[in-house]
Amino acid sequence: MSAISNEAFARMVQEYMPNLYRLALGILHNRDDAEDAVSESVLKAFEKIHTLRKRGSFQAWIMQITANEAKRIYAKNKKLSPVENVEDYMPDFRDEYHELWDIVMELDVIYREVIILFFYERFSIKEIGEILHIAEGTVKSRLFRGKKLLKERLHV
């Protein structure tokens, strides 16, 4: 693949920044940690841009880096301190799904991440598996269980 200019990289990062933050916040439940995860992810992506095979795969590629970084921070924090109350952290963005977002944020991380990637970011089952480094069957089962939990909490 031909090299991506610094300007093109910056434009693509800017375009996907809300998506990266939403994913990191969904995993971490903490604004500061989510911002750190996104910052680290962008830096890692910039350093490894030469490994990107197709420019059209940039979104999935950088989302994978972000998911990995957020999980690394999550694991580190889990060892250091108890999990904080999810109600303390409201997302910076507002949309028509805000109430649903609050309920999604209450799910365990393994369900949150697939729900966010599938419904909010519109990735396919295969792409989610690649981003999270899990089998497609695992994505499907987590998505099924996550949707079931959402229905229960929404009383549908």
C-alpha positions in Angstrom: 0.0 0.0 0.0 1.2 3.5 -0.7 2.1 5.6 2.3 -0.6 7.6 4.0 0.4 11.3 4.5 0.3 12.8 8.0 -2.5 15.0 6.9 -4.6 12.1 5.6 -3.9 10.2 8.9 -5.0 13.2 10.9 -8.3 13.5 8.9 -9.1 9.9 9.3 -8.4 9.9 13.0 -10.6 13.0 13.4 -13.4 11.4 11.5 -13.4 8.3 13.7 -12.5 10.0 17.0 -16.1 9.8 18.4 -16.3 6.1 17.5 -12.9 5.4 19.2 -14.0 7.3 22.3 -17.4 5.6 22.5 -15.7 2.1 22.3 -13.1 3.0 24.9 -15.7 4.5 27.2 -17.9 1.4 26.8 -15.1 -0.8 27.9 -13.6 1.4 30.6 -16.5 3.3 32.2 -14.2 6.2 32.9 -13.8 9.3 30.8 -10.1 9.9 31.7 -9.2 6.3 31.0 -11.1 6.3 27.8 -9.3 9.5 26.7 -6.0 7.9 27.6 -6.9 4.7 25.7 -7.8 6.8 22.6 -4.6 8.9 22.8 -2.5 5.8 23.2 -4.3 4.1 20.3 -3.8 7.1 18.0 -0.1 7.2 18.8 0.3 3.4 18.3 -1.7 3.7 15.0 0.6 6.5 13.8 3.7 4.5 14.7 2.4 1.4 12.9 0.6 3.0 10.0 2.9 1.1 7.6 1.3 -2.2 8.7 -2.1 -1.1 7.4 -2.7 -3.1 4.2 -5.7 -1.3 2.8 -6.7 2.3 3.4 -10.4 1.1 3.3 -9.7 -1.0 6.4 -8.5 2.0 8.5 -11.6 2.2 10.7 -11.6 -1.5 11.7 -7.8 -1.4 12.2 -7.8 1.6 14.5 -10.9 0.3 16.4 -9.0 -2.9 17.0 -6.0 -1.0 18.4 -8.4 1.1 20.6 -10.2 -2.1 21.9 -6.8 -3.6 22.7 -5.6 -0.5 24.5 -8.8 -0.1 26.4 -8.7 -3.8 27.6 -5.1 -3.3 28.6 -6.0 -0.3 30.8 -9.1 -2.1 32.1 -7.0 -5.1 33.2 -4.5 -2.8 34.8 -7.2 -0.8 36.7 -8.9 -4.0 37.8 -5.8 -5.0 39.6 -5.4 -1.5 41.2 -8.9 -0.5 42.4 -12.5 -1.6 42.7 -14.8 -0.8 39.8 -16.5 2.6 40.1 -20.2 3.2 39.8 -21.2 3.5 36.2 -23.7 6.3 37.0 -20.7 8.5 37.8 -19.7 8.5 34.1 -22.1 9.9 31.6 -21.1 9.9 27.9 -19.9 13.2 26.4 -22.2 12.7 23.4 -26.0 13.0 23.3 -28.2 11.2 20.8 -31.6 9.7 20.6 -30.3 6.5 22.1 -29.0 8.1 25.3 -31.3 6.1 27.6 -30.3 2.9 25.8 -26.6 3.9 26.1 -27.0 4.1 29.9 -28.3 0.5 29.9 -25.6 -0.7 27.6 -23.0 0.8 29.9 -24.4 -1.4 32.8 -23.6 -4.6 30.9 -20.5 -6.6 31.6 -17.6 -5.5 29.4 -17.8 -8.7 27.1 -21.3 -7.8 26.2 -20.8 -4.0 26.0 -18.0 -4.2 23.5 -19.9 -6.4 21.0 -23.1 -4.4 21.4 -21.2 -1.1 20.8 -19.3 -2.5 17.8 -22.4 -4.1 16.2 -25.2 -1.6 16.9 -23.4 1.7 17.3 -20.4 1.2 15.0 -22.2 -1.1 12.5 -19.4 -3.6 12.2 -20.2 -7.1 10.9 -19.8 -10.2 13.1 -16.7 -11.1 11.2 -15.2 -7.7 11.7 -16.0 -7.7 15.4 -14.2 -11.0 15.8 -11.2 -9.6 14.1 -11.2 -6.4 16.2 -11.6 -8.2 19.5 -9.5 -11.3 18.5 -12.4 -13.7 19.3 -14.2 -16.3 17.1 -17.3 -15.4 15.2 -19.3 -17.9 17.2 -18.2 -16.1 20.4 -19.2 -12.8 18.9 -22.6 -14.2 18.1 -23.2 -15.8 21.5 -22.1 -12.6 23.3 -24.3 -10.5 21.0 -27.3 -12.9 21.7 -26.7 -12.8 25.4 -26.2 -9.0 25.4 -29.4 -8.4 23.5 -31.2 -10.7 25.9 -29.9 -8.7 28.9 -30.9 -5.5 27.3 -34.4 -6.7 26.7 -34.6 -7.8 30.3 -33.4 -4.4 31.5 -35.7 -2.6 29.1 -38.6 -4.8 30.2 -39.5 -5.6 26.6 
